[in-house]
Amino acid sequence: MATHATTGGSLSALPGEPGVDPFAGVDFNELEKSLRRPRTLINVLLTGLVTCMTLVALVPLFSVIWMLLWRGGRKLSLALFTQLPPAPLEQGGGFGNAILGTAIIVLLAALISIPLGVLSALFMAQAPEGDLLASSVRFSAKVLTGFPSILAGVFAYGAIVLATGGYSAIAGAVAVSILMLPTIMLTAEDAIRMVPAKMKEAAIGMGATKTQTALMVLLPTAFPGILTGVMLAVARAAGETAPLLFTALFSSYWPFSHHHLDLMQPTASLAVLIYNFAGMPFQNQIEMAWAAALVMVLMVLITNLVGQSLSRRQVQS
Amino acid sequence: MAEAKAITQPPSGLQRVTDSVFRGLCYSFAWLSVLGVIFIVLRIAFAEVPAVRQYGVGFLTTRTWDPNQDQYGILPEIWGTMYTSVLALVIGTAFGVAAAVFLSEGYLGGFVFSVLKIFHVEFHGLWGKMPERVEDILKNLVELLAAIPSVVYGLWGLFVIIPLIRPACNWLHLKMGWFAPFGTDLSGPGVLPAVLVLSIMILPTITAISRDALVSVPPKLRMAAYGLGATPWETIFAVILPTAARGILGGILLAFGRALGETMALAMLVGNSNSITVSLFSPANTLAALLANTFPEAQHKEVGILMYAALVLLGITLVVNMIGAFILQRASAGLEGAK
């Protein structure tokens, strides 16, 4: 109590010379918090403006989802998932081959990019600070993050379509894997780095080799984080159109020849189907594009949400 | 103590071999990914050598694209790419940074909190978590904008945006046709629908990176400004935004890189017309859209020329992205001192 009183007293006596009011030039009404004051008014107006802008920014999201449910949902039926795309002016049909094609391409791309991405990430996370190779890997991954998706297609066209002499699911998968790689690599590196150092040190202290440490301690502990990266990459890959346009091309048939899966022929995908059908002047095709978009967005969003919930679990543990 | 009973033991011969094999594998995969990227860049760069020899720099500065007369120029595409990206960046930045401020200031959480306060449940075990939850949901919603594939945005733009804005655009053209950006009417695909959709697509990038930059501004700077009597918005403009400026700028540049390389939405909405225009309502073309539309039907000779266009696109995006990444790196380093 006593100290309070002294500090209070000394404060009031502190400013200026004795006998002069230290707050002579201060208009205390300026400090009033009221909407009549321009400062407060501007503050409230700006808060309102920012709120409105944020809400406006979210309108497209709801509009897209609403249109997908409304225009695509009407068309949904089991036949869509089992039948082949219709010819112009033909009624009915489906996009079973496109769903299968997307699944095949994404799976192949994952088979290429997951081992490459996770093992490179393991190398980066384990490398000593300032290691030249590790920082070049990280730099390459960052370059790929901003790599335009169409250029992945251009590359796969030059390197695979021209070399093998035809459009194929493999070429599409290579193009897509280029786009998946940086996401997987960078999230996996982060996840491995997040593993507590004492767990790693305990393993080394037990006499574990670096491989045993990596396979039995680092990778299992970082697994949710790595899986998040894989899920995000898969979600992105499933929606990519540009790299498939002239690598996997499109096909109105199932990707089989002689009752065997054929990866070396043009393969349909949902994304390219949407692109092709959206530009057609036929009502049936346009409705089918909306239905395909609904199916694709559902696939992408579910994969995304699973990935996000996994990352939340990792933060908690 | 007997050797067999020890918990620890040195690795056996097999384990040593596995270890070196696995480490070699990691090492070689790391090399593989670096070499892969170099190979990709070089593959695109060298595929266009014949085209560069034949057309040289004139390719970049002429405006005809006529396979029959063997004349090719991509000036309209370069102009279209820049024009759409810059416009989209202006809109995307305004809304993206606004959303980032909204998220980082926690307005929604504050609002929910004051609603809860009316019912006196603001510290309730279940309800008390509401403000945080709602903020989280909002943040995820903005991120979901990035998750929707670009071809779906293209479809949406084609069947929702174009019919929606067409009457307004044609009215503007009628009333203000003397103003160059309104110089033509919107008959279908054109620059404005493409710009609108493109700005929606880059908004999440700007918001996510700007929000990170805003949140990492040390709280004591904010408290100091409040202590001097600044209103929250004076604080935001004078202290928080300038401190986070580098991070926000980096995010904007990365978004610019994304806008330059964005393909499908533009290929569907920009109209694919080989002309240089400032009108917002007339069709135009971009480098990525040119590649997407011409490549599938290209003859062997044209492929080389398209590769040249691809190299130009690669060059522009690489430069923009590298500057963006560099600024972001500097931004996170620059804040170290303030903490």
Boltz contact constraints between the chains, C-beta under 6 A:
constraints:
  - contact:
      token1: [A, 39]
      token2: [B, 231]
      max_distance: 6.0
  - contact:
      token1: [A, 43]
      token2: [B, 231]
      max_distance: 6.0
  - contact:
      token1: [A, 43]
      token2: [B, 233]
      max_distance: 6.0
  - contact:
      token1: [A, 46]
      token2: [B, 233]
      max_distance: 6.0
  - contact:
      token1: [A, 50]
      token2: [B, 98]
      max_distance: 6.0
  - contact:
      token1: [A, 50]
      token2: [B, 101]
      max_distance: 6.0
  - contact:
      token1: [A, 50]
      token2: [B, 102]
      max_distance: 6.0
  - contact:
      token1: [A, 53]
      token2: [B, 95]
      max_distance: 6.0
  - contact:
      token1: [A, 53]
      token2: [B, 98]
      max_distance: 6.0
  - contact:
      token1: [A, 54]
      token2: [B, 99]
      max_distance: 6.0
  - contact:
      token1: [A, 54]
      token2: [B, 102]
      max_distance: 6.0
  - contact:
      token1: [A, 57]
      token2: [B, 95]
      max_distance: 6.0
  - contact:
      token1: [A, 57]
      token2: [B, 99]
      max_distance: 6.0
  - contact:
      token1: [A, 57]
      token2: [B, 203]
      max_distance: 6.0
  - contact:
      token1: [A, 58]
      token2: [B, 141]
      max_distance: 6.0
  - contact:
      token1: [A, 60]
      token2: [B, 200]
      max_distance: 6.0
  - contact:
      token1: [A, 61]
      token2: [B, 145]
      max_distance: 6.0
  - contact:
      token1: [A, 64]
      token2: [B, 148]
      max_distance: 6.0
  - contact:
      token1: [A, 64]
      token2: [B, 156]
      max_distance: 6.0
  - contact:
      token1: [A, 67]
      token2: [B, 160]
      max_distance: 6.0
  - contact:
      token1: [A, 116]
      token2: [B, 29]
      max_distance: 6.0
  - contact:
      token1: [A, 116]
      token2: [B, 33]
      max_distance: 6.0
  - contact:
      token1: [A, 119]
      token2: [B, 26]
      max_distance: 6.0
  - contact:
      token1: [A, 119]
      token2: [B, 29]
      max_distance: 6.0
  - contact:
      token1: [A, 120]
      token2: [B, 29]
      max_distance: 6.0
  - contact:
      token1: [A, 120]
      token2: [B, 30]
      max_distance: 6.0
  - contact:
      token1: [A, 120]
      token2: [B, 33]
      max_distance: 6.0
  - contact:
      token1: [A, 122]
      token2: [B, 26]
      max_distance: 6.0
  - contact:
      token1: [A, 123]
      token2: [B, 26]
      max_distance: 6.0
  - contact:
      token1: [A, 123]
      token2: [B, 30]
      max_distance: 6.0
  - contact:
      token1: [A, 133]
      token2: [B, 30]
      max_distance: 6.0
  - contact:
      token1: [A, 136]
      token2: [B, 34]
      max_distance: 6.0
  - contact:
      token1: [A, 137]
      token2: [B, 30]
      max_distance: 6.0
  - contact:
      token1: [A, 137]
      token2: [B, 33]
      max_distance: 6.0
  - contact:
      token1: [A, 137]
      token2: [B, 34]
      max_distance: 6.0
  - contact:
      token1: [A, 140]
      token2: [B, 33]
      max_distance: 6.0
  - contact:
      token1: [A, 140]
      token2: [B, 34]
      max_distance: 6.0
  - contact:
      token1: [A, 140]
      token2: [B, 37]
      max_distance: 6.0
  - contact:
      token1: [A, 142]
      token2: [B, 325]
      max_distance: 6.0
  - contact:
      token1: [A, 146]
      token2: [B, 257]
      max_distance: 6.0
  - contact:
      token1: [A, 146]
      token2: [B, 321]
      max_distance: 6.0
  - contact:
      token1: [A, 148]
      token2: [B, 261]
      max_distance: 6.0
  - contact:
      token1: [A, 148]
      token2: [B, 317]
      max_distance: 6.0
  - contact:
      token1: [A, 150]
      token2: [B, 263]
      max_distance: 6.0
  - contact:
      token1: [A, 150]
      token2: [B, 288]
      max_distance: 6.0
  - contact:
      token1: [A, 150]
      token2: [B, 291]
      max_distance: 6.0
  - contact:
      token1: [A, 150]
      token2: [B, 292]
      max_distance: 6.0
  - contact:
      token1: [A, 151]
      token2: [B, 310]
      max_distance: 6.0
  - contact:
      token1: [A, 151]
      token2: [B, 314]
      max_distance: 6.0
  - contact:
      token1: [A, 154]
      token2: [B, 310]
      max_distance: 6.0
  - contact:
      token1: [A, 155]
      token2: [B, 40]
      max_distance: 6.0
  - contact:
      token1: [A, 155]
      token2: [B, 43]
      max_distance: 6.0
  - contact:
      token1: [A, 155]
      token2: [B, 44]
      max_distance: 6.0
  - contact:
      token1: [A, 158]
      token2: [B, 43]
      max_distance: 6.0
  - contact:
      token1: [A, 158]
      token2: [B, 47]
      max_distance: 6.0
  - contact:
      token1: [A, 159]
      token2: [B, 43]
      max_distance: 6.0
  - contact:
      token1: [A, 206]
      token2: [B, 8]
      max_distance: 6.0
  - contact:
      token1: [A, 207]
      token2: [B, 8]
      max_distance: 6.0
  - contact:
      token1: [A, 207]
      token2: [B, 10]
      max_distance: 6.0
  - contact:
      token1: [A, 209]
      token2: [B, 11]
      max_distance: 6.0
  - contact:
      token1: [A, 209]
      token2: [B, 15]
      max_distance: 6.0
  - contact:
      token1: [A, 209]
      token2: [B, 19]
      max_distance: 6.0
  - contact:
      token1: [A, 210]
      token2: [B, 19]
      max_distance: 6.0
  - contact:
      token1: [A, 211]
      token2: [B, 18]
      max_distance: 6.0
  - contact:
      token1: [A, 211]
      token2: [B, 19]
      max_distance: 6.0
  - contact:
      token1: [A, 211]
      token2: [B, 22]
      max_distance: 6.0
  - contact:
      token1: [A, 239]
      token2: [B, 149]
      max_distance: 6.0
  - contact:
      token1: [A, 241]
      token2: [B, 151]
      max_distance: 6.0
  - contact:
      token1: [A, 241]
      token2: [B, 264]
      max_distance: 6.0
  - contact:
      token1: [A, 242]
      token2: [B, 263]
      max_distance: 6.0
  - contact:
      token1: [A, 242]
      token2: [B, 264]
      max_distance: 6.0
  - contact:
      token1: [A, 242]
      token2: [B, 292]
      max_distance: 6.0
  - contact:
      token1: [A, 245]
      token2: [B, 292]
      max_distance: 6.0
  - contact:
      token1: [A, 245]
      token2: [B, 296]
      max_distance: 6.0
  - contact:
      token1: [A, 246]
      token2: [B, 295]
      max_distance: 6.0
  - contact:
      token1: [A, 246]
      token2: [B, 296]
      max_distance: 6.0
  - contact:
      token1: [A, 271]
      token2: [B, 151]
      max_distance: 6.0
  - contact:
      token1: [A, 274]
      token2: [B, 151]
      max_distance: 6.0
  - contact:
      token1: [A, 274]
      token2: [B, 155]
      max_distance: 6.0
  - contact:
      token1: [A, 275]
      token2: [B, 151]
      max_distance: 6.0
  - contact:
      token1: [A, 278]
      token2: [B, 155]
      max_distance: 6.0
  - contact:
      token1: [A, 278]
      token2: [B, 158]
      max_distance: 6.0
  - contact:
      token1: [A, 289]
      token2: [B, 155]
      max_distance: 6.0
  - contact:
      token1: [A, 293]
      token2: [B, 152]
      max_distance: 6.0
  - contact:
      token1: [A, 293]
      token2: [B, 155]
      max_distance: 6.0
  - contact:
      token1: [A, 297]
      token2: [B, 152]
      max_distance: 6.0
  - contact:
      token1: [A, 300]
      token2: [B, 147]
      max_distance: 6.0
  - contact:
      token1: [A, 304]
      token2: [B, 147]
      max_distance: 6.0
